[in-house]
Amino acid sequence: MATLSDIGLAAAINILSAFVFFVAFAILRLQPFNDRVYFPKWYLKGLRTDPAHGGLFVSKFVNLDWRSYIRFLNWMPAALRMPEPELIDHAGLDSVVYLRIYLIGLKIFVPIAFLAWAVLVPVNWTSTGLDGAVVNNITSSDIDKLSVSNVQSRSERFWAHILVAYAFTFWTCYVLLKEYGKVASMRLQFLAGAKRRPDQFTVLVRNIPPDADESVSELVQHFFLVNHPDNYLTHQVVYNANKLAKLVKKKKKLQNWLVYYQNKVERTSKRPEMKTGFLGLCGNKVDAVDYHTTEIDKLSKEIALERDRVTNDTKSIMPAAFVSFKTRWAAAVCAQTQQTHNPTIWLTEWAPEPRDIYWPNLAIPYVSLTVRRLIIAVAFFFLTFFFMIPIAFVQTLASLDGIQKAAPWLKPLISIPFIKSFIQGFLPGIALKLFLIFLPTILMIMSKFEGFGSISSLERRSASRYYLFNFVNIFLGNILAGSAFEQLDTFIHQPANEYPVTIGTAIPLKASFFITYIMVDGWAGIAAEVLMLKPLIIYHLKNFFLVKTEKDREEAMDPGSIGFNTGEPQIQLYFLLGLVYAAVTPTVLPFIIIFFGLAYVVFRHQIINVYNQAYESSAAFWPDVHFRIVTALIVSQIILLGLLTTKKAASSTPFLIALPVLTIWFHRYCKGRFESAFVKYPLQEAMMKDTLERATEPNFNLKGYLQNAYVHPVFKASIDEDDDDDEVYSYKWETESATVPTKRQSRRNTPLPSRVSGASSPSLPHVEP
């Protein structure tokens, strides 16, 4: 069990490492040759150019202005200077609302910390519960005297914890209520003021029923001309082009290697050679430039053949399509209503914006999605619960007893006070962090297998599973399993009716582990985030070996997006720890507050200067964020209720039962009051936006704008954008009904069976040309 000195040492180590990272960042960001690494967003927007060079040759690589090094922390106030409306225009609503999660942490925990340290810490410290004979054999330390474990059983002092728990709950709910309303208002304002985008006019139609007489494209056109005659504009069917996409990706990789070898020839004037076998380690030696040129030519022919096959083979056309309408109002009506009496066909939903689409999953048959999600649910269950075994094993090895058992010859070394404090206060957090390094990749693969059709939905699903994993393995696993393992000897030698007392007392004793975890994962992690060591190395390697054109340089410096699927679950874990330990061990709160404050400044800087968001969902993830914070609040109430039960506080404990009930009611109220703003688009807002654009741009070619917006990326290169045969559509549409072309005979009385399914084709209103 870590003592106050161990935690102090761990804090000193983390503060020192964070300071070193910040100083290194401050120096590296000032060097001209790193400018594209630490300010790529401005380059991609075309608002920044390479620093001007003058004087000495070395000034091209090193900043010789000594005055700039004195102000090495001036990036912090600069990150806070940009106002929120300007930040929304610069980075998008998703990024701004993501930052507000950190602000919520500060709004919730700063007042809670003041109240907890003013009321609970004196109550806990002046008690003598850990000096009693009942729990004298429980492993504890000085820090545990600040927790509820130090309060004697049946003490009247528990009324202070109950009253403070009510105050914590009411304050947290108040902050969440205000923030939910604020974010909902920001979303509606953003949608009302957003520029024209294809997804505002488009819906994704899935599970289109097969038809014997018409292709999928003809069937879609026929259906929407009949059922949306005044509003249908155009559509684009979905192709299964996954194999073609792999070929294109392979060609791009070969082209990168060709550029690398060509650059090498220019630098050395020697023809490089390579082996054609596995990983270039075996096989025949060939000229690298000629080999890659030949392979690219072969692949180009293969891509052309595959493209022709995809476009001409009916089996490559999926029963799905992107359908675009003449107005946002019409798209909203279609996306938010049922299209036929059969609720399992012609399913409509809002189309993601084109850059948000995850194209490989659109080729998955809709009927298989349920089976896929069931398989992944079972797989995730086993992943979550069986992951406890290696985590417990690693945590055991990271303790003093574990090291002494695994390597007895290290006993003289770990007896040194500094080494002992390092192992107890620092090593367990590092071990857990390293063990979980591949988890986000595994969870993203599982989400992709489930078949979600957009990157935003993939990240939200992965974030949800990551949060559940953290809750079970990092939180419950370390509290319950960890404390049980540590107190195993106590369990064996005590009566069974005292087990709840031991577990209830031991739960607060894991606070020291979570403090070290917050410092390792939070403080040092945030400092490493701003240093960007990995992107720095990758950029310079690409810039030296692969970059030949300005476009290559832009691709090399593109840092990607924030990573909602990994960042948001980490934030939620700190919300959980803060709310659980606020009334149990308030010592945790200052460490969490430092994390939220530091993370807010760092990520604000990264969003302004570095990250280029891959999509814009208009803060559609906020209901999930709200729900997880409310869940953490309920968990904290239940844990406090269980703790006071083990403390035999029979007279005061029943007053806590109302808290989870009130919190659930609060969540239902917020869900009914605000959630519709995140899943539906108000028709009134859509009509206002359409009316405004109709007045300001009456002759805008909307069909030309939407015609190729949802074409698969592998086909876009072959689209002739200068096609003069396209009709020009404007907002001045004809009011009479359009003629509906169809190959189908009248089926009002004589339905014909489909060649595909053997059943009758869908009955549609008969319209004669």
N, C-alpha and C positions, 0 to 999 in steps of 0.2 A: 504494500500500500504506500503510495507516494505521500511524503510529508510536505509541509509548507516549504521547507528548504529545497526539496526536489522540484516542486512546482516553480519556485522562484528561480532556480537554475534553468529549468526548461524555458521559462519566460525570458530570461536574459539571453539564452542562446537564440531563441526565435526573434527577439527584438534586434539582436546583433545581425542575424542573417538577413532580416528584412531591411535593415539599414544598409547593409552591404549591397543588396539587390537594388535598392533605390539609388544609391550613389553610382553603381555601375550603369543603371539605366540613364541617369542624368548625364553621365559622361558619354555614353554610346550614342544617345539621341542627338548630341551636338555635333557629331562628326559628319562631314558632308557625304561620305560614301554610305552612311546608314540612313540617310534622310528618307529614302523610299520605304524603309522597313518600319519606321516609327511614325510616318505620316502618309501612308499609302492612299487613304481615302481622299485626300485633297488632290493627289496625282490622278486618281481614277476619275475624279470630277473635272479635271482640267483646270484646277484653281491654284496649282503649285507647280513650280519648275525646279530643276536641279539648282542648288545653291551656286551663286556666281563665284568664280575662282579668279584670284588675282595675286600677283606677287610670286611667291615661292611655289615650286612644284608640289611640295609636301602639303600645301594648303588645299589641294584637291582631295586629300584624304583625311587631314587632321585640322580641327578647328584651332587656330592659333590665337583667338581672341580670349585672353585670360579672364576678362570681365564676365564673360558668359558662364564660366565655371563657378563664380561666386554665387550666382543666382541659380544654383542647380535644382532648387525646389520650387522654382517659379511656375512649373507646370501644374502644380496643385491648384493655386488660385485661378490660373488660366482655365482649368477644366471646369471650375464652378462659375465662371463668368458668363458663359453663354446662356441666355434666358430660355425657358422651356419652349415657348412657341417657335423660336428660331431653331432650337434643337429638333423639334418635330419636323420642320421643313428640311433640315440637314440630314437627319438620320432615320426619320419615320416614327410612327406612333409606337410600333412594337418595341423599339429600343428605349424610348422614353418611359413607357409603362414598365418595362423590365427594370429600369433604374428605380422606379417608385417602390418596388418591392424592398429594396434596401432602405429607402426612406421610411417605409412602414415599420421596419425593424427598429429604426431609431426612435420613431414616434411611440412605439409600444414599450420598448425596454428601458429607455432613459427614465421616464417617470416611475416605472415599476421598480427599477433598481434603487432609486432614491427612497421609495417607500419601504422596500424590503430591507435595505440597510439601516433605515431609521427605526424600523419596528421589529423585524424578525431577527436580525443579527444580534442585537442586545438580548432578546428573549432567549435565543438559542445558546449564546455564549455564557450567560449567567446560570444556565441549567447544569445539572450534573448527571444526566442520564447515562452517559458512557462510562461513568465511574461505578455503576452498580454491578452487583454480582451476576445478574441475569445475563448481561451481554458482555461480561468482562473478557470472554474468550473470543470475541469477534475482532477481527483485524481492523484497526482504526488508526487515525492519525490526528494531528492537530487541526487540520482543516475540517475534520468531521465535527469538531466542537461548535462550528458555526452553522451546522445543519440541524434539521428537526430531530435527528437521531439522538442528540444530546438532551432532549427534553424528556423528563421522566414520564413513565406511563401514568395514566389517569390524572395528568396535571391539568389545571385550569388554564395554563398558558396556551393550550391549543386553541382557545378562542381567538387569540391574536392571529394564528395561521388561517383560521376560517374567515375572519373578517377581511384579512388581506387578500385571501383567495377571491372573495366577492368583489373587492375593489379591482383586482387584476382582471377578472372576467368582464366587468362592466366597462373598464377602460379599453380593453382589447376589442370588445364588440363595438364600442363607439368609434374607435379608429377605423375598424373594418367597414362599418356602415358608411362613414364619410368618404372613405377611399373608394368603395364600390360605386357610390353615386358619382364621384369625381371622374373615375375612369370611364363609366358609362357615358357621361356627358362628353368627355374628350373623344370617345369613339364616334358618337353621333356627329359631333362637330367636324371631326376628321373626314368622315364619310361625306358630309354635306359639302365640305370645301375641297375635297380631293379632286385631282385632275381626272380627266376621262381615262378609264382603263378598260380593257376588254372584258374582265371578269364582272364588271358592273352590268353588262348587257347579255351575259352568257350563263347558261345552266348546263350541267353535266347530266346526261340522260343515260341510265344504265338498265340492264336487263330488258333490252328490246326484244320482243318475241320474234321468232323466225317466221318467214313468209315464203310461200312457194313461188309466188309470181314476181316479187320485187326484191331487189337487193336491199341491204341495210340502209344505204344512202337514200334510195328511192322511198323506202318505207318511212324513214324519218321525215323526209320532205312532205310526203303525203299526209302523215299523221298531224304534223304541226300546221300545215296549210288548212287542214280540216278543222282542227280544234283551237288554233290560234290564228285565224285567217287574216286579221288586221295587224298582227304584231310580229309574225315570223319573218326573219330576214335571211339567214343563211345557216349552214351547219357544216361540221367537219367530223367525219366518222373517225373512229379510233382504230389504228392498225396495230397488229402484233409485230412490231419492228425490233424486238429485243435482240435477235441475232444480228440484224443489220447494225444496230447500235454498238454491239460488241466488236464488229468488224471495223467500224469507224473509229472506235476507241483504240483498237489495236493499230490501225494505220497512223493515228496521231502519235502513238508511242514510238512507232518506227521512225516517223518524221523527226521527232525530238532527237533520237539517236543519230539520225542522218545529219542533222544540224550540228550535233556535238562533234562528229567525226570530220565534217567539212571545216568547222572552226579549228579543229586540231591540225588539219592539213595547212590551213592558212597561217597558223602560228609556227609550225615546225617544218613545213615544206616536205614532209615525209608522209607516204601513204600508210595509214594505220591498218593493222591486221587484227583479225579476231577469229575465235573458234566458234563453229556453228552448233556445237553440242550443248549439253545441259549447263545452263548458267554461264556459258562461255568458257567452261573449264575443260571441255574435251571436244573431239570432233576435228574436222579438217580446218586448216587455216585458210582464210580467204581475205580478199581486200574488203575492208569494212564499208567503205563508201559504195563500191559496186554492189556488194551484197544487199545493203539496205535499199539502194535504188531499185534493184531487181525485185525485192520482196514487196516494196511499195507499189510497183507497177502490177504485180500479180494480185495484190490485195485490192487495188483500184478496180480491176476487172471483176473480181469476185463481188465487190460492193455493188457494182452496176448490175450484175446479174441478180443479186439478192434484192435490190431495190425494185427491179422489174417483177420479180416473183411476188413480193409483198403487195405491190399495187394491183396485180392482176389476179391473184389467188383469193378466191372468196373465203377460204379458211383463215386467211390472215386478217380479215376484217372482223373486229370484235362487235358484239351486240351492245355497243355504247357509242355515244356521239356528243360533241359539244354543239349546242344549239344557241344561236344568237338572235336577239330580238331588236326591234327598232327603238325601244325605250327601256329605261331602267324599270319603270313601272311594270311593263309586261314581263320582264325577266323575273321580277320579284313575285308576281302572281304565279308564274309557272314554277319557280323554285320552291314555293311555300304552299303548294296545293297538290292534291292527288289527281292524277291525270285520267285514270280509268276506274271502273267499278272493281277491277282486280288490283288490290294494293301491292301485288308482288311484281308487276310489270310496269314498264314506262316510269321507272323511279327517277325523280328529278331532285337535284340539289344544286346549290350555288357552285359554279365552277371555280376552282382555284385560279389565281392569276397565273399567266403562262409560265413564269419563272418558278412558281411554287409547285408545279406538277412533277410528280415522280412517275415518269412515263413507263418504266417496266411493270409497275403494278396495275396499270390500266388494261394490260393484256390478260390479267387473271380473270377467269369467268366469275361472274357475280355469285353464282350458286355455290361456289367452293369457298367463299369467304368465311361463312359460318364454321365450316369444318376446320379451316386453317386456324381460326381464332380459338376454337376449342383445343386444338393440338397445342398451340402456344400457351394457353392458360395452364394446361397440365404440365408442360415443360417448365414454365416459369415457377410453378409451385415447387417442383422438385429442385430447380436451381436455387430457389430462395432458402428452402429449409435444409438442403444438403450442403449448402455453402457454409452453414454454421460449423461444420466439422473442421474444415481446414482453417477457418478463422479462429476457432478456439485453440487449434493446435499451434498456429502462428503466435497467438497472444500468449500462450503458455511458454513458448520458447523465448518470447521477448521479456519474460519476467526473470527476476533473480533466481528463483527456485528452478525454473526451467533451464536456464543457462548452466547452473551448477550440476543439474542432473545430466544434461546432454554433453557438457564439456567440463568435467571436474577439474581439469588442469588449468582452467581459467579462474579458479576460485581466488588465488592471490591477487589477480588483476581487478576483479570486480569488488574486492574488499576495499579498494581505494575509494575514499569518499566522493571524489569528483566523478569517477566512473560509475559508482553505485547510483548517484543522483541522476546521472545521464540515462542509465538504463531504466530506472523507475519513473522518471518524469518525462522522457523523450522517446525512447525506443518503441514502446507499444503503439503510439500514434503513427510512427513511421512505418512499422510493420503492417498495420492495418491499411494505410494509404497505398503502399506498394502492392498489397495483395488485391486491391480493388481496381487496379489501373486498367485492366482489360474489360471491366464490367460494362461501361457505356457502349463499347463496340458490340458486345454480345447482345445487349438489350436492343440496340438499333437493328441488328440482323433479325432478331425475333419480330420486331415491329414491321420490318419490310416483308417478312414471310406472311404476316397477317393480311397484307394486301391493301393498306391505306394508300390512297391515290395522290397525296400531296406531301411535300416535305414538312409543312407545318404540322399536319396531323401525325406524321411519323415521329416528329420531335415531341409533340405533346404526349403521345402514347408511350414513348420511351421514357419521358420524364416521369410519367405516372408510375411506371413499373420500377424505375430507379428509386422513387420515393418509398414505395412499398418495401423494396429490398433493404434500403437504409433503415427503415422503421423496424423491420424484423431482425436483421442481422447486426447492424451497428448499434441500434438503440436497445431493443429487447434482448438481443443476443448477449451484449456486453453487460447489461444490468442483471438479467436473470441467470443465464448460464455462467457468466463470469463470476458473479457473486456466489453462486452455488458451488463452483469448483474451488474457489478460494476458501470457502467455509466447510469443505467436505469433512474434515476431521471433526468439526463441531457437530455436523449433522449426524455422524455415526454415533457419537457419545451423548446424545441428548434425546429426551422423549419425543415421540412423533407430534404431540400436541403443541410443541414449541417451535415446529418448523415455520409456521407463518410469522412468528415473532422474529426469528432469525432473518428470514427473507425480507420482511418489512423493514428491519433495522439495517440490513446490508444494502438495500437499494440506494439510499443517499450516499453510501460510501464509495460508489463508482463515480462520483462527481470529479474526483481528481483525475481519473482517466479521461473523461470528456474535456476537462480543461486542457490537458496536453494535446488531445486530438484537435481541439479548436485552434490551438496555437500552430500545430503542424499543418493541418489541412487548410485552416483559414488564413492566419497571418502570413506564414511563409508562402502559402499558395497564391495569395493575392500579390505579394511582392514579386514572385516569379512570373505572374501574369503580366505585369507591366514591363518586366525586363525583356520578355519575348525572345528568349535565347534560341529556342528551336526555330521559329520563323526567321531569325537573323541568320542562322547558319544555312538554312535551306535556300534563302534568297541569294546569298553570296555564291553558293555552289551552282545554282541555276544560272545566275548572272555570268559566272565565269565560263561555264561549260555549254550552256544551251541558248542563251539569249543572243539573237542575231538582229531582230527588228524591235521597234518600239512596242509592237503588240506582244511579242515574247516577253519583254520586260514587264509589261502590265500584268500578264498572266503569272509571272514569277513573283511579283510583289503582292498579289491579291491575297489578303489574309483570311478571307472567308467571313462567316458571321459569328455571332457571340457563342452559339452553342447552347440553346435553351434546354436541350435534353440532358445536359450535364450540370449547367449552372443553377437552374431553378431547383432541382432536388437537393443540391447542397445547401441553398438558402433555407429551404423548408426544414432540413435537419436542424439547423441552428434555431429556427423558430420553435421547433419541438423541444430542443434542449433548454432553451430559455424559458419557455412557458412551464415545462415540467419542474425545473429546478428553481424557479423563481420563489416558490413557497417552501421548497424543500432544502436547498442549499444555495442561498443567494450569492455565494462566492463566484458562481459561474457567470453571473450577469455582466460584470465589467469586461470579461474577455469577449463575450458575444457583442457587446456594444462597440468595442474597438474593431471587431471584424466588420460589422455593418458600416461603421464610419469610414474605415479604410477602403472597403470594397466599393462604396458609393463613389468616392473620389477617383479611384483607379478605373472603374468601369465607365465613368463619365468621360474620362480622358480617352479611353480606348474607343468608345462609341463616336466621339468627336473626330478622332484622328486616325483610327486604325480600321475597325470592323466595318465591312460593307455588307449590310444585311441581304441575305439571299432571297427574301420574300417579304411581303407586307400583309399581315393578317388582321390589321386594325385592332390589335390587342384582344383577339379572340380567345387567348389563353387565360384571361383574367378569372373567369369562374372557377377554373381548376386551382389557381393560386389561392383564391378566397376559401375554397372548400378545404384545402390542405391545412391552412392556418386554423380554421375552425376545428378540424379534426385534431390538430395538436392541442388546442385548448381543451377539448373534451377529454383527451388522453391525460392531460395534466390534472384535471379534476378527479378522474377515476383513480389515478395513482395516489393523489393526496388522500382521497377517501379510504383507499386500502391501507395506507400508512397509518392514518389515525385509528383505523380499526385494530391494527396490530398493537397500537399503543393503548388500547382499551379506553379510549376517550368516548365512552358510551353516551355521555350527556351532550357532547358537542358534535359528534360525527354526523348524526342524522340531518343536521342543517346543511350539509354539503350535497345532499341528494338532489336538491332543487337546481344546482348549478348546471349539470349536464342537460337537464330538461329545458331550462331556459336557453342554453346555448343552441340546442337543436331547434327550438322554436325560432331563435334569431336567424339561424341559417335558412330555414324554410321561408321566413319573411324576406330575406335578401334575395333568395332564389326567385320568388314570385315577383318581387319588385324590380329587379335589375337584370336578371339573366336573359330575358327576351331581347334586350338590346344587343346581345352578343351572338344570338342565333338567328334572328330575323331582321329583315330590313323594312322599316316602316314604309307603307305605300305613300303616305303623305310626303315623306322626305324624298322618295323616288320621283313623285310627280313634280315637286318643286324644282328638283334638279333638272328634270327633263324640260320643264317649261322655260327655265332660265336659259338652257343651252339652245332651245328652239328659237328663242328670241335673239340671242347673241350670235349664233352660227347657223342660220337657216339652211345654208347650202353645203354643209359639211358632208363629205362622202363617207358615211358610216359603214356601208358595206365594204368599201375598199379598205377601211380601217380594221374591220373584223374578219375579213375573208381568210386571211392566212395567220391570224393570231394564234390559233390552236392547232396548227400543223405540227406534226412531230418534228423535232429538231433535225433529225437525219434527212428529212425531205426538204427543209427550208432552202438549202443551197441550190436546189434544182427548180425553185419557183421563179417564174418570170414575173418580176414585180412591175414590169412595164407593159403588161398585157392591155392592149387598147380595146379589147372586146368586152371588158367588164362594164356592166351597167353602173351608172352613177346614181346612187341612192342619196336622197337628202331627207330632211325632216318633213318635206311636203309630199306625204304619201297619199295615194288615192284612198278614198273612203269606201269605195264599193268592194265587195268580196272578190278575191282573186280566183281565177280558174284553177282547179286542182287536177294536175295531170296524174294519171294512174294507168297501170297496165292491168289492173284487176277488173274482172267482170263483176256485174252486180251480184251482191251476196245477200241481198235483203231476204230472199227466199231460198236460194240454192247455194249454201256455203260449200266450197271445195276443200278437200283435204290438202294439207301441206306435204310437199315431198320430203321435208326435213323431219317433221315430228309425227306425221300421219294424222294429226288432229286438224280441225278446221282452223283456218287463219283467223286472226282477230277481226271481229266484226267492227267495221267502221262505217260511219254515215256515208251513204252512196251519193256521190256528186258526179253528174254527167258533165263532161267537158263541153 
